[in-house]
Every structure is written in structure tokens, then in C-alpha cells.
């Protein structure tokens, strides 16, 4: 008799759990699926080739990681912001890359037009049309600026491409929450 009561209790428990999962779990699973579809519409997936560039991983590096991986910068400068909290230290490297630090982390990387070699699937001085063909539809653009959202890596990341006379002149990769 005790075993029968136990089995009934077990059946009731399983039934209650099933009902709770169907009522509560499916909407949660469905919401995750909808959010994932929305994220895919915002930018290509994280497996998209240009987003795999190791440069993207450097956002968030600490000073020690930067020095260990890239060595000492050629120049160090300070860039003043309109407010004191916007002041940033800038490391300049001979490949014409600039690492912007806030406190002890990289928050922005700039590559100027003198850089040679590929970066995020692009080359400096590439035409605007070719950049758009390679990277796809941006989330914002005007005559001189094209902006892409990249998959998050602990914080939102944004790619900004600046064009002069239709050619890529400056590239910024940055935390979008700064």
C-alpha cells in the first residue's frame, strides 16, 4: 500500500513538473529563439570571418596583456575628453594602430590609413562599395561613416569605418557602451 501511494505521488509530481515546463519553459525557449533571430538580423553570426580577427579579442585587454603580446608601444600620449572621466591614454604602434586605454583596459582600437595588410577582412584605402560587399549591410551609415555591430564578447562591440573620397581612411573598433 505504501508503494502504491509513493507511485501515485511520483506520477502526480511528474505530471505537475510536465505542466509547469509546458506552461513556463516553452515560452522561455521560444523567447530565446526569437532573440537569437533578432541578433542574427543585427549582424552576421560570430562565425563570420571578419569578426574572427584577433584584433577584436584585444578589446578589454589589460595593460599587462598588451605589453606581453605586442611589446612596448612606440609612443604613449594622453587624449583629453570633454569631461575628466573621458580622458584616455593612447598607445601608438609602428603598424599605425592606436590602443585607447581607460583605467587599465583597452576600450578602443584605431587603425589609420597608413596601415598595411588586412584587418577584419579589409585593407585600408579600399572602396566603400567593396567594404560593404565584404561586410554586408551596416546598422548605420552616412556619406563618411559606416557602423557595424559585432557579436558581444562580454560587452557590446562596434566597428566604425570612416571614408574620405569613397576610400577607407580610418577604422575604429570599440566598446559600444563607452
KEKE-3310 file (N, C-alpha, C; in steps of 0.2 Angstrom, whole numbers, plus 5000, padded with zeros to 4 digits):
npx = (5004:5010:5019:5011:5005:5016:5020:5009:5011:5023:5019:5010:5019:5028:5018:5014:5027:5028:5018:5021:5033:5029:5020:5028:5041:5042:5038:5049:5060:5055:5056:5070:5074:5068:5075:5088:5086:5083:5096:5104:5099:5103:5117:5130:5133:5144:5153:5156:5168:5177:5174:5181:5194:5209:5211:5199:5198:5206:5200:5196:5208:5220:5233:5245:5243:5243:5256:5264:5259:5260:5272:5281:5274:5277:5275:5267:5253:5242:5224:5213:5197:5180:5175:5183:5182:5183:5195:5209:5222:5234:5241:5253:5258:5270:5264:5254:5243:5232:5230:5217:5216:5207:5207:5214:5212:5210:5199:5196:5201:5211:5214:5224:5225:5238:5241:5247:5242:5229:5214:5202:5196:5197:5206:5216:5211:5203:5188:5172:5161:5166:5170:5157:5152:5160:5157:5144:5127:5127:5122:5121:5124:5132:5137:5151:5154:5152:5144:5145:5138:5145:5146:5144:5157:5157:5154:5146:5151:5158:5161:5168:5169:5178:5176:5185:5183:5177:5185:5192:5198:5200:5199:5189:5188:5178:5172:5155:5148:5154)
npy = (4994:5006:5008:5010:5022:5030:5028:5034:5047:5050:5050:5061:5071:5071:5074:5087:5093:5092:5100:5112:5114:5115:5126:5136:5134:5132:5145:5152:5146:5148:5162:5164:5159:5168:5180:5176:5175:5189:5194:5189:5196:5208:5208:5199:5181:5176:5167:5173:5177:5190:5194:5186:5190:5192:5205:5209:5203:5209:5220:5225:5220:5220:5231:5224:5212:5218:5223:5211:5204:5213:5220:5235:5251:5262:5275:5285:5293:5306:5308:5321:5322:5329:5329:5325:5311:5306:5306:5298:5286:5284:5271:5270:5261:5255:5249:5258:5257:5261:5260:5263:5267:5265:5267:5252:5245:5241:5250:5255:5253:5260:5260:5268:5276:5273:5260:5244:5229:5216:5219:5214:5208:5218:5230:5245:5260:5254:5253:5261:5254:5241:5237:5237:5227:5216:5215:5216:5222:5237:5243:5257:5271:5284:5297:5298:5289:5272:5260:5245:5232:5221:5204:5202:5201:5200:5213:5226:5227:5238:5242:5255:5263:5275:5285:5294:5303:5292:5281:5270:5277:5278:5266:5261:5251:5247:5247:5248:5253:5264)
npz = (5000:5004:4994:4982:4985:4985:4972:4966:4971:4964:4951:4951:4954:4943:4933:4937:4936:4922:4917:4922:4915:4902:4902:4907:4903:4889:4883:4887:4881:4868:4867:4868:4856:4847:4851:4847:4833:4831:4835:4825:4814:4816:4815:4806:4811:4824:4819:4807:4796:4796:4809:4817:4818:4826:4832:4837:4849:4857:4862:4878:4884:4897:4902:4905:4897:4884:4883:4885:4873:4862:4864:4870:4867:4853:4855:4868:4873:4879:4878:4879:4886:4885:4897:4913:4916:4903:4899:4891:4889:4876:4866:4854:4840:4828:4817:4814:4822:4835:4852:4864:4881:4895:4912:4916:4904:4887:4877:4865:4848:4835:4818:4806:4790:4785:4788:4783:4775:4779:4789:4799:4788:4778:4769:4771:4763:4754:4743:4747:4742:4740:4753:4759:4752:4756:4770:4772:4776:4785:4802:4803:4793:4784:4772:4775:4786:4791:4801:4811:4821:4831:4836:4854:4866:4880:4882:4872:4856:4843:4826:4817:4802:4793:4779:4766:4752:4746:4750:4762:4776:4790:4803:4817:4831:4844:4861:4863:4873:4879)
capx = (5000:5014:5022:5006:5004:5023:5019:5004:5014:5028:5015:5007:5025:5030:5013:5015:5033:5027:5013:5025:5038:5025:5017:5033:5048:5041:5039:5056:5064:5053:5059:5077:5074:5066:5080:5093:5084:5084:5103:5106:5097:5108:5124:5132:5135:5150:5157:5158:5176:5180:5173:5185:5200:5211:5210:5193:5199:5210:5196:5196:5214:5223:5239:5250:5242:5245:5264:5266:5258:5263:5278:5280:5272:5282:5273:5262:5250:5235:5219:5208:5190:5177:5175:5189:5182:5184:5202:5212:5229:5234:5247:5254:5262:5273:5260:5249:5237:5232:5226:5215:5215:5203:5209:5219:5209:5208:5191:5195:5207:5211:5219:5224:5226:5245:5242:5247:5239:5222:5212:5195:5194:5198:5213:5215:5211:5198:5182:5167:5157:5170:5169:5150:5151:5163:5155:5136:5123:5128:5116:5120:5129:5131:5142:5158:5154:5148:5144:5143:5138:5149:5144:5147:5162:5157:5152:5144:5157:5156:5166:5166:5173:5177:5178:5186:5183:5175:5191:5193:5203:5201:5195:5189:5184:5177:5166:5149:5145:5158)
capy = (5000:5012:5008:5012:5029:5033:5029:5040:5054:5051:5052:5067:5075:5071:5077:5094:5096:5092:5105:5118:5115:5117:5132:5141:5133:5134:5152:5154:5143:5152:5169:5163:5158:5174:5184:5174:5178:5196:5195:5187:5201:5214:5207:5192:5177:5176:5163:5177:5178:5196:5195:5181:5193:5193:5212:5210:5200:5214:5225:5223:5218:5224:5234:5219:5208:5222:5223:5204:5202:5217:5224:5242:5255:5267:5282:5285:5300:5307:5312:5324:5322:5335:5328:5321:5303:5304:5306:5291:5285:5281:5268:5270:5256:5257:5247:5263:5256:5265:5257:5268:5263:5268:5264:5248:5241:5244:5251:5256:5252:5264:5259:5273:5274:5271:5253:5239:5222:5215:5220:5212:5206:5224:5234:5252:5263:5250:5257:5260:5248:5234:5236:5235:5220:5211:5215:5216:5228:5240:5245:5264:5274:5291:5298:5297:5284:5266:5257:5238:5229:5214:5199:5204:5197:5202:5220:5227:5230:5241:5244:5261:5264:5282:5285:5300:5302:5285:5276:5268:5281:5276:5261:5260:5245:5250:5245:5252:5256:5270)
capz = (5000:5004:4987:4978:4987:4983:4964:4964:4972:4959:4945:4952:4954:4936:4929:4939:4933:4915:4916:4923:4910:4896:4903:4909:4899:4881:4881:4888:4875:4862:4868:4867:4849:4844:4852:4843:4827:4831:4835:4818:4809:4818:4812:4804:4816:4827:4814:4801:4795:4798:4816:4820:4818:4833:4834:4841:4855:4861:4866:4885:4886:4902:4900:4905:4891:4878:4883:4884:4866:4857:4866:4872:4861:4850:4858:4873:4874:4883:4874:4884:4884:4887:4905:4916:4915:4896:4897:4889:4887:4869:4864:4847:4837:4822:4811:4813:4826:4842:4858:4869:4887:4901:4918:4914:4899:4880:4876:4858:4844:4829:4813:4802:4783:4783:4790:4778:4777:4780:4795:4799:4781:4774:4768:4771:4756:4750:4742:4751:4739:4742:4761:4761:4749:4760:4777:4772:4777:4791:4805:4802:4788:4780:4767:4778:4791:4791:4808:4811:4827:4831:4842:4860:4870:4887:4881:4865:4851:4837:4821:4813:4796:4790:4772:4763:4744:4745:4752:4769:4779:4797:4806:4824:4834:4851:4866:4861:4879:4882)
cpx = (5004:5017:5017:5005:5011:5022:5014:5007:5019:5025:5013:5013:5027:5025:5014:5021:5032:5023:5017:5030:5034:5022:5023:5040:5047:5042:5046:5061:5062:5056:5067:5078:5073:5072:5086:5092:5085:5091:5106:5104:5101:5114:5125:5134:5142:5155:5159:5165:5179:5179:5178:5192:5203:5211:5204:5194:5203:5206:5195:5202:5216:5230:5245:5249:5244:5253:5266:5265:5261:5269:5276:5278:5278:5281:5267:5259:5244:5231:5214:5201:5186:5176:5181:5188:5183:5191:5205:5219:5229:5241:5247:5259:5264:5269:5254:5242:5238:5227:5224:5213:5211:5204:5215:5217:5209:5201:5190:5202:5206:5216:5219:5226:5233:5246:5242:5245:5232:5220:5204:5192:5194:5205:5211:5215:5206:5192:5177:5162:5160:5169:5162:5149:5154:5160:5147:5133:5125:5122:5115:5125:5127:5136:5149:5159:5149:5149:5141:5143:5141:5146:5148:5152:5163:5154:5150:5150:5154:5162:5164:5172:5172:5180:5180:5187:5181:5180:5191:5199:5205:5196:5195:5185:5184:5171:5161:5146:5149:5155)
cpy = (5006:5013:5011:5020:5033:5033:5034:5047:5055:5053:5059:5072:5076:5075:5085:5097:5097:5099:5112:5120:5118:5124:5138:5140:5134:5141:5155:5152:5147:5159:5169:5163:5164:5179:5182:5176:5185:5198:5194:5192:5207:5214:5200:5188:5178:5172:5167:5179:5184:5197:5191:5184:5194:5200:5213:5208:5205:5219:5221:5220:5222:5226:5228:5214:5211:5221:5216:5202:5206:5221:5231:5246:5260:5274:5281:5292:5300:5311:5314:5323:5328:5335:5324:5314:5301:5304:5299:5291:5281:5278:5268:5265:5257:5254:5252:5261:5260:5261:5262:5264:5268:5264:5259:5243:5244:5244:5253:5255:5256:5261:5264:5271:5272:5263:5249:5232:5222:5216:5219:5211:5212:5226:5241:5255:5259:5255:5256:5254:5242:5233:5234:5228:5214:5210:5215:5223:5231:5242:5253:5266:5281:5291:5296:5291:5278:5262:5250:5236:5222:5210:5201:5199:5200:5209:5221:5230:5232:5243:5250:5262:5271:5282:5293:5299:5295:5279:5276:5272:5280:5270:5261:5254:5247:5246:5250:5255:5261:5276)
cpz = (5000:4997:4982:4979:4984:4975:4962:4965:4967:4953:4945:4951:4947:4932:4931:4936:4925:4913:4917:4918:4904:4897:4904:4904:4892:4880:4882:4882:4869:4862:4866:4859:4845:4845:4848:4836:4826:4831:4828:4813:4810:4815:4810:4811:4818:4823:4808:4801:4798:4806:4820:4820:4825:4836:4838:4848:4860:4864:4873:4888:4892:4899:4900:4899:4885:4878:4882:4876:4861:4858:4868:4866:4859:4854:4863:4874:4878:4878:4879:4881:4886:4895:4907:4915:4908:4894:4896:4888:4880:4868:4857:4845:4830:4816:4810:4816:4833:4846:4863:4875:4892:4907:4916:4908:4892:4879:4868:4854:4837:4824:4808:4795:4781:4784:4783:4780:4779:4788:4795:4792:4776:4773:4768:4764:4751:4749:4746:4749:4741:4749:4762:4758:4753:4767:4778:4774:4784:4795:4805:4797:4786:4775:4769:4783:4790:4798:4808:4819:4827:4837:4848:4863:4877:4887:4874:4862:4845:4832:4817:4808:4793:4783:4770:4756:4742:4746:4759:4772:4786:4799:4814:4826:4841:4855:4864:4867:4883:4879)
residu = (UNK:UNK:UNK:UNK:UNK:UNK:UNK:UNK:UNK:UNK:UNK:UNK:UNK:UNK:UNK:UNK:UNK:UNK:UNK:UNK:UNK:UNK:UNK:UNK:UNK:UNK:UNK:UNK:UNK:UNK:UNK:UNK:UNK:UNK:UNK:UNK:UNK:UNK:UNK:UNK:UNK:UNK:UNK:UNK:UNK:UNK:UNK:UNK:UNK:UNK:UNK:UNK:UNK:UNK:UNK:UNK:UNK:UNK:UNK:UNK:UNK:UNK:UNK:UNK:UNK:UNK:UNK:UNK:UNK:UNK:UNK:UNK:UNK:UNK:UNK:UNK:UNK:UNK:UNK:UNK:UNK:UNK:UNK:UNK:UNK:UNK:UNK:UNK:UNK:UNK:UNK:UNK:UNK:UNK:UNK:UNK:UNK:UNK:UNK:UNK:UNK:UNK:UNK:UNK:UNK:UNK:UNK:UNK:UNK:UNK:UNK:UNK:UNK:UNK:UNK:UNK:UNK:UNK:UNK:UNK:UNK:UNK:UNK:UNK:UNK:UNK:UNK:UNK:UNK:UNK:UNK:UNK:UNK:UNK:UNK:UNK:UNK:UNK:UNK:UNK:UNK:UNK:UNK:UNK:UNK:UNK:UNK:UNK:UNK:UNK:UNK:UNK:UNK:UNK:UNK:UNK:UNK:UNK:UNK:UNK:UNK:UNK:UNK:UNK:UNK:UNK:UNK:UNK:UNK:UNK:UNK:UNK:UNK:UNK:UNK:UNK:UNK:UNK)
# end
